[in-house]
């Protein structure tokens, strides 16, 4: 699954276009490298997103196309906030 879609499905970022913009402006890293929106997310990837002065780091636990809103947080594990 593409990185921008994963961020939307997990509801870390509410809209896919916003997730795409975050990747394009180099605010997203996967496994220590800058990642484009088209990056193929895999289990155990470590994703780091910078929102202004805040940083969110999480590990991908599962990749699913459709998830109910209540189960979205089960797809990742927050490492550092």
N, C-alpha and C positions, 0 to 999 in steps of 0.2 A: 504494500500500500504506500502511496506517496506520502511524504512527510506532512504536507499541508493538509491533506485529508485526515491523516491520523490525529493531528492537533485539533481538528474540528470534531471528529468522532468522539475523542476523549473529553471534549469540552474544555480543554486547556485554553484554547482560543475559540471564541464563539462563532466566528465566520471564517470560511475557507479563504476568502479574498484577503482578510487581515492576516491570516497565517501565511499566505503566499507573499504578502508584502514584508512580513517579518523576516522571512527567509531571504528575500531579494535584497533587503537592507542589512544583511549579515548580522542579525540578532539571534540566530539559531545555530548551535553547534551540535554535531553528533559525534560521539567518541573523540572529542577534542578537535574536530575539524569543522570549519564553516560548511554548512549544508544548504543545498538548493532545495526548493520546494519539491522537485522531482525525485529526491533521494528516496530509495526504497527502504522503508523502516522494517527492521527485523527484531525479533525477541532479543533481549539483553543489551540492546543499544542504550547508551547513556546520552540523553538529550539535555542540553543546557539552553535556556531561553533568557535573554536579557530584556526586561521591561523597564526602561529608564534606568533608575539606580537599583532596582530589584533584580534578582537573579533566581530562576527556578531550575533545579536540576532534578531529573527523574530518570528511572530505568523502565524500559518497555518490558512489560510482563507478557502481553498478548497482543495480537493484531487481529481485529475482527472488523468486518465491513459495517455491521449494524449492531448497535448496543442500546438498550433502554437507558434513559437518562440516569436512573439510580445506579446502574451497574458500570457507568463510564469510568469511575475511579478505580475499578478493579483491573483495568488494562495497564496501569502504570503504578510505580512505587516512587514516592517522593524521597529523594536522597538529601537534598539541601534546599532550603527556601531563603 
